[in-house]
């Protein structure tokens, strides 16, 4: 790609290096829990003027990464009638060409890959058993728009705080707790052997929601001298300008690289800044891993989870991804409006539970008490 150089009387230049997260065909980006094989692809440097708009920048970076007008994302309209919405029989819905149309599957896939575009605020709590690593509870809240803020608290199986992250619009602060707490139930096979209905601890979930509201980053930081603390500045506007993947058609976000003999997955920037909870509110990895092949899954019905309409999806996966997450069959509940993942069950070749996500709180676009968020300027 040729360098774009725009000159004015006073020369102002901004060098933009755009980084794209790339994973192998077996991608499973569940942050530190399910580590991916990642590599970095650096876009060509694009030089713009001081007065360049965000729109100009994102378009230049889009082109610099080899995307054209034919690759541009367009709005996808859901095509499901009211009568189908009310169908509860799985067999009847599966036989319906209407609900399992290419358009409807494209809509779900696109929503999961771009879910942060479809909510202004979110308050949620969930429990997750990944395929590897440790099981955990997450409680978090997100505020987007002109005054973006976010906060998450992560707890182990015993309800002990193991990490937290706060974002106040200018800084992001992470506190990682005592490593010994993380090791609780590290052998998650013990958890997977339990009945799904008995896995979650409701009392823990109620308590940690209260913690999210009342415990500050400052308190967490000073609570234990063994805590590892990190505070970094965040330029959220630059992140938005560089989020060129938001312009790309969801079906074009996997590219085969012949020189590498593998697929390249284009991930959007995690603008809410939460490193763990994006597993739920921005499930790009699950969308790529479970839904990229439309022939291997079906929309079974529309059901409700916590008063939210959800697509109930079932399917199968194979190949490297299946081997990596030890899963062959899955069922997931995807929020119809915003594309967040409200529930997931995966099963291995023996029919045993291999991966699980369940949600106990999920509140969209309701006002959040600003005292919940941290001011990190003096932390």
Beta strands, then each sheet from edge to edge (+ up, - down):
strand 1: 14-16
strand 2: 19-23
strand 3: 38-42
strand 4: 46-48
strand 5: 121-129
strand 6: 136-143
strand 7: 149-155
strand 8: 161-167
strand 9: 171-176
strand 10: 228-233
strand 11: 254-257
strand 12: 262-265
strand 13: 297-305
strand 14: 308-316
strand 15: 329-335
strand 16: 341-347
strand 17: 353-364
sheet 1: 1+ 4-
sheet 2: 2+ 3-
sheet 3: 10+ 9- 8+ 7- 6+ 5- 17+ 16- 15+ 14- 13+
sheet 4: 11+ 12-
end
